[in-house]
Amino acid sequence: MSKYLLDKFLYTVDRDPALVERYREDPVGTVAWWEANLGGAVLNCHTGEATTWLRLDDTERQALASHDYPKLFELGAHPFLTLTLFIAMFERDYTEPLAFQKLYAERLAGYSLPYPDIAT
């Protein structure tokens, strides 16, 4: 398991509006594409710099592919990264102000301090 890789996925997808839409419409394909093309890049800043040891495990891949943010939180993904990405993807589906944020909080309400470790 790699909390770093989970956070890296959430961060890189959230910063690209086209990837946000792609992830919303085709999460399984986006996760596979991202892992094959961007996941192995160590710092996302040097062309050609890559590693083969960074891989999502099946649990992480499934949580990302199913948009299961409570599971991602349980796995240690940073809650700010999940919240900002999932707001970008799903807030538009609700008419009531803050409806998605309330749902997010409701789905994570079962967690109490201390939260899962989010240190990277």
N, C-alpha and C positions, 0 to 999 in steps of 0.2 A: 504494500500500500504506500502511496506517495501523496501526502497532503500537499506537497509542493506542486506536483503535477495537477492535482485537482484545482488548486488555486490558480495555477498558470492557465489552465483551460478557461476557467471562469473569467479571469482578467483579460485574456486576449480576445475572447469572443465578445465580451461586453464592450470593448473599445472599438469594435468594427461593426457599424450598422448593418452591413451586408451579412456578416456572420451571425449577428443576432437574429436576423430574419431567417437565415438558413437553418440555424439551430431550432428556431420555433417551428418551422415547417417540416424539417427532416432531422430530428435529433439523432437517430441511429447513424445515418449517413454522415452527419456533421462530426459526430464523435470519432467515427472511424477515419474520416478524412483528416481531422485535426491531429489525431494521434500519429497517423502515417506521415503527415507533412510538417507539422509544427511541434509536436510533442517532444521530439528528440533533440530539438534545437536547445542548446544549453541555456543561453541567455537571450535568445530572440534578437540578437544584435549583430552577429557576425555570420555572413554568408559562408556556408560550408562547415560551420562548427556544429557538430552533432554528437550524440552519444546513443548507445544502444541499450543502456541500463535503465533508462526512464520509460516505463510502460505502465499504463493503467492496469489494474487487476480487474477481474470479471465483475466484482461487486461495485467498484468505482464506475466502470464502463456502463453497467446496468443502471446505476443511479443517475448518471448523466443522461443516458439515452431515454430514460423515462421521466426526466424533469423532476426527480424525487428530491427536492431540496431538504426535507427533513433527514433523509438518509445521508445526503451530502454533509449536512451539519453534524450528524452522528459520526461520520467518517473523519471529521476534522476540517472540512472546508470552511474557510473564513465566512462568517455570517454576513458581513458587509458585502463581500463579493457575490454571494448567492442572492442577497436581497436586491442589489442594483441590477444584476443581469435579469432576474426573474420579473422585476418591475418593468424593465424595458420590453420584455417579451409579452407579459400578460396583463399589465395594468389597463391597456386599451380595451380589454374584454369586459370591463365592468363600468357601469354608469355611475354608481355611487362613489363619491370621493373617498379615497384611501381604502376602497373595498379589498383590493389585492393585498395591501399591506396588513390589513386586519386579518385576512385569511392566512397570510404568512405567519403572523404572530400566533394565531390560533393553532396552526399545525405544529408550531414549535413550543407550544405552552407546556407540554409534558416534560420539558427539560428544566432542571433547576440548577442552581450553582452547586458545585462548579460545573461549568459547561465542558463539553469535550475539549480537549487540548487543541488550540488553534495556533500554537507556535509552529513556525516553519524551520 
